[in-house]
Amino acid sequence: MGGGAVRITIAMRALLALGVLGVCASVPSVAQAGGRSPIEFVDLLSPEVVGRVAGAQTVDLRRGDEFLGTTQVPGGLFVGGGFGLRLVLRLDWGVRFSLEASGAWGRFQEPPPAFASTSLVTRAEALSSLGYEVPLGRWAAIHTATVIGIDYSAWDATLREGAALAAPSSGVGVSRGTGSVAVRDVALRLGQQIGAHVAVYKALALFGDATFDWDGQYRVRFGIAIGEILPLRRR
């Protein structure tokens, strides 16, 4: 892994740690009975499915310290798990805000066609969202929100014979043949999310959501949440 990739990985881990610490500091106020705290849930993020419905991901390719160029990676279906936290706040009129940081590890169930084989994949995300939530009584709530942030992905791969890499300096496709390469990417995330929380027992709920991004990527997550559905408040 090159020096740039190492610095990015360290930065993402530090960002994840700061996010976890910030959310953990807010956990005690989640279950305040009858209080006015806007904190509704702390979602425990783990399982994640990431794929593409359209478009392609532009990634950097390296072999040791040598930068080979970039290539377009269409398709690919990632399934993995890890750990992360999402703080969900519900304000007046059902306005919803969230802040999250997470890391996940897994494999491509359907590898991108440019690669003959791929290694374990590392993903990290730092995201925020703003939207609207509608409670369905005390047992469920549905929401939609606009999500913005960044994600980082990294894996090693073996290129298929004759795979073409677009060199950014010249824009000319350069065939690198087969061989192991390090694949890295940091990308803007901007999209729309739909999801729901369903109460299970007191301050325990289940959640699920799907996010569709501007570049054709989608993410699906589900898990356990700590907290209770807040009543809809109006000033």
C-alpha positions as CSV (number, residue, x, y, z in Angstrom):
1,M,0.0,0.0,0.0
2,G,1.4,3.4,-1.0
3,G,2.0,6.3,1.5
4,G,-1.1,8.1,0.2
5,A,-3.3,5.1,0.8
6,V,-1.9,4.6,4.3
7,R,-2.6,8.3,5.2
8,I,-6.2,7.9,3.9
9,T,-6.7,4.7,5.9
10,I,-5.4,6.4,9.1
11,A,-7.6,9.4,8.5
12,M,-10.7,7.3,8.0
13,R,-10.0,5.3,11.2
14,A,-9.5,8.5,13.1
15,L,-12.8,9.9,11.7
16,L,-14.6,6.7,12.6
17,A,-13.2,6.8,16.2
18,L,-14.3,10.5,16.6
19,G,-17.8,9.6,15.4
20,V,-18.1,6.7,17.7
21,L,-16.9,8.7,20.7
22,G,-19.3,11.5,19.9
23,V,-22.3,9.2,19.6
24,C,-21.4,7.2,22.7
25,A,-21.3,10.4,24.7
26,S,-25.0,11.0,23.7
27,V,-26.2,7.5,24.4
28,P,-27.3,8.1,28.1
29,S,-29.9,10.7,27.0
30,V,-31.6,8.5,24.4
31,A,-33.9,6.8,26.9
32,Q,-34.9,9.8,28.9
33,A,-38.5,9.1,29.8
34,G,-40.8,12.0,29.0
35,G,-37.9,14.3,28.4
36,R,-37.5,16.9,25.7
37,S,-34.3,15.5,24.2
38,P,-34.5,15.4,20.4
39,I,-32.4,12.3,20.4
40,E,-34.6,9.5,19.1
41,F,-32.4,6.5,18.3
42,V,-28.8,5.3,18.3
43,D,-28.6,2.8,15.4
44,L,-26.0,0.0,15.7
45,L,-24.7,-0.3,12.1
46,S,-23.3,-3.6,11.0
47,P,-24.7,-5.6,8.0
48,E,-24.3,-3.7,4.7
49,V,-25.0,-4.5,1.0
50,V,-23.5,-2.2,-1.6
51,G,-24.1,-2.4,-5.3
52,R,-24.8,-0.4,-8.5
53,V,-27.9,0.1,-10.5
54,A,-26.2,2.3,-13.1
55,G,-22.9,4.0,-13.8
56,A,-19.4,3.0,-12.7
57,Q,-17.0,3.7,-9.9
58,T,-13.7,5.4,-10.8
59,V,-10.8,3.9,-8.7
60,D,-7.1,4.3,-8.4
61,L,-4.8,1.3,-9.2
62,R,-1.4,0.9,-7.7
63,R,1.3,-1.8,-7.8
64,G,3.6,-1.2,-4.8
65,D,4.4,2.5,-4.8
66,E,3.8,2.8,-8.6
67,F,0.5,4.6,-9.6
68,L,-0.8,2.7,-12.6
69,G,-3.7,4.9,-13.4
70,T,-7.5,4.8,-13.0
71,T,-10.2,2.6,-14.3
72,Q,-13.9,2.5,-14.4
73,V,-15.4,-0.3,-12.3
74,P,-19.0,-1.0,-13.3
75,G,-21.1,-3.5,-11.3
76,G,-19.9,-5.5,-8.3
77,L,-22.0,-6.5,-5.3
78,F,-20.4,-6.1,-1.8
79,V,-21.8,-7.9,1.2
80,G,-20.2,-7.4,4.6
81,G,-20.4,-6.3,8.1
82,G,-18.5,-4.4,10.8
83,F,-19.4,-1.7,13.3
84,G,-20.7,1.8,13.4
85,L,-23.1,4.1,15.1
86,R,-25.7,6.5,13.8
87,L,-27.2,9.2,16.0
88,V,-30.8,10.1,15.0
89,L,-32.5,13.3,16.2
90,R,-36.2,14.2,15.7
91,L,-37.0,17.9,15.8
92,D,-40.3,19.7,15.6
93,W,-42.8,18.9,12.7
94,G,-41.0,15.6,12.2
95,V,-37.8,17.1,10.8
96,R,-35.1,14.4,11.1
97,F,-31.3,14.7,11.3
98,S,-28.7,12.0,11.5
99,L,-24.9,11.7,11.9
100,E,-23.0,8.4,11.5
101,A,-19.6,6.8,11.1
102,S,-19.0,3.1,10.3
103,G,-16.5,0.6,9.0
104,A,-17.2,-2.7,7.3
105,W,-15.4,-5.7,5.9
106,G,-16.6,-8.3,3.4
107,R,-16.3,-9.6,-0.1
108,F,-17.7,-9.1,-3.5
109,Q,-20.5,-11.6,-4.2
110,E,-20.4,-10.5,-7.8
111,P,-16.9,-9.1,-8.5
112,P,-16.6,-6.2,-10.9
113,P,-16.0,-7.6,-14.5
114,A,-12.6,-5.8,-14.8
115,F,-11.1,-8.2,-12.2
116,A,-10.4,-11.9,-12.3
117,S,-10.4,-12.1,-8.5
118,T,-10.6,-9.8,-5.5
119,S,-9.4,-9.9,-1.9
120,L,-11.2,-8.9,1.3
121,V,-12.8,-5.5,0.9
122,T,-12.5,-2.7,3.5
123,R,-15.1,0.1,3.5
124,A,-15.5,3.1,5.8
125,E,-18.3,5.8,5.7
126,A,-18.9,9.2,7.3
127,L,-22.4,10.4,6.5
128,S,-25.0,12.9,7.6
129,S,-28.7,13.2,6.5
130,L,-31.6,15.7,6.7
131,G,-35.2,14.7,6.0
132,Y,-38.6,14.0,7.4
133,E,-40.0,11.3,9.6
134,V,-43.6,10.2,10.1
135,P,-44.4,8.1,13.3
136,L,-47.0,5.4,12.9
137,G,-48.3,5.4,16.5
138,R,-45.8,4.2,19.1
139,W,-44.7,1.1,17.2
140,A,-43.2,2.2,14.0
141,A,-41.8,5.3,12.1
142,I,-40.9,5.7,8.4
143,H,-38.6,8.4,7.0
144,T,-37.0,9.8,3.9
145,A,-33.8,11.9,4.0
146,T,-31.1,13.4,1.8
147,V,-27.8,11.8,2.6
148,I,-24.4,13.5,2.1
149,G,-20.8,12.4,3.1
150,I,-17.9,10.4,1.9
151,D,-16.9,6.7,1.7
152,Y,-13.6,4.9,1.4
153,S,-13.1,1.5,-0.2
154,A,-10.0,-0.6,-0.6
155,W,-9.1,-4.1,-1.9
156,D,-6.5,-6.0,-3.8
157,A,-7.4,-7.5,-7.2
158,T,-6.0,-9.5,-10.1
159,L,-6.7,-7.8,-13.4
160,R,-8.2,-9.8,-16.3
161,E,-5.9,-10.3,-19.3
162,G,-6.0,-7.2,-21.4
163,A,-7.9,-5.0,-19.0
164,A,-7.5,-1.3,-20.0
165,L,-6.6,1.4,-17.5
166,A,-7.3,5.0,-18.3
167,A,-4.2,6.9,-17.4
168,P,-5.4,10.3,-16.1
169,S,-2.4,12.3,-17.4
170,S,-2.9,11.2,-21.1
171,G,-6.4,9.9,-21.1
172,V,-5.1,6.9,-23.1
173,G,-6.1,3.3,-22.2
174,V,-3.0,1.4,-21.1
175,S,-3.2,-2.4,-20.9
176,R,-1.5,-3.8,-17.8
177,G,-2.4,-7.4,-18.4
178,T,-2.7,-9.6,-15.4
179,G,-1.1,-9.2,-12.0
180,S,-2.1,-8.1,-8.5
181,V,-3.0,-4.4,-8.0
182,A,-4.2,-2.4,-5.0
183,V,-7.5,-0.7,-5.6
184,R,-8.4,2.4,-3.7
185,D,-11.2,5.0,-3.8
186,V,-12.6,7.9,-1.8
187,A,-15.9,9.2,-3.2
188,L,-18.6,11.8,-2.4
189,R,-21.9,10.2,-1.3
190,L,-25.0,12.2,-2.2
191,G,-28.4,10.5,-2.5
192,Q,-31.9,9.8,-1.1
193,Q,-32.7,7.4,1.7
194,I,-35.9,5.7,2.7
195,G,-36.2,3.6,5.9
196,A,-38.2,2.6,8.9
197,H,-37.8,1.8,12.6
198,V,-40.1,-0.8,14.3
199,A,-40.3,-0.9,18.1
200,V,-39.6,-4.3,19.7
201,Y,-39.5,-3.8,23.4
202,K,-39.3,-0.6,25.4
203,A,-36.1,1.2,24.3
204,L,-35.3,-1.4,21.7
205,A,-36.2,-1.3,18.0
206,L,-35.2,-2.8,14.6
207,F,-34.3,-0.6,11.6
208,G,-33.8,-0.9,7.9
209,D,-33.0,1.6,5.2
210,A,-31.9,1.8,1.5
211,T,-30.0,4.7,0.0
212,F,-29.7,5.5,-3.7
213,D,-26.8,7.8,-4.7
214,W,-26.4,10.2,-7.6
215,D,-23.7,8.0,-9.3
216,G,-25.9,4.9,-9.4
217,Q,-24.6,3.3,-6.2
218,Y,-27.1,1.9,-3.7
219,R,-26.6,0.8,0.0
220,V,-28.9,-1.4,2.1
221,R,-28.5,-1.7,5.8
222,F,-30.5,-3.2,8.8
223,G,-29.9,-3.8,12.5
224,I,-30.8,-2.9,16.0
225,A,-31.5,0.6,17.4
226,I,-31.5,1.9,21.0
227,G,-34.3,4.4,21.8
228,E,-38.0,5.0,21.4
229,I,-40.2,6.6,18.8
230,L,-40.8,10.2,19.7
231,P,-44.3,11.7,19.4
232,L,-44.7,14.2,16.6
233,R,-44.2,17.7,18.1
234,R,-45.4,21.1,16.7
235,R,-44.6,24.5,18.0
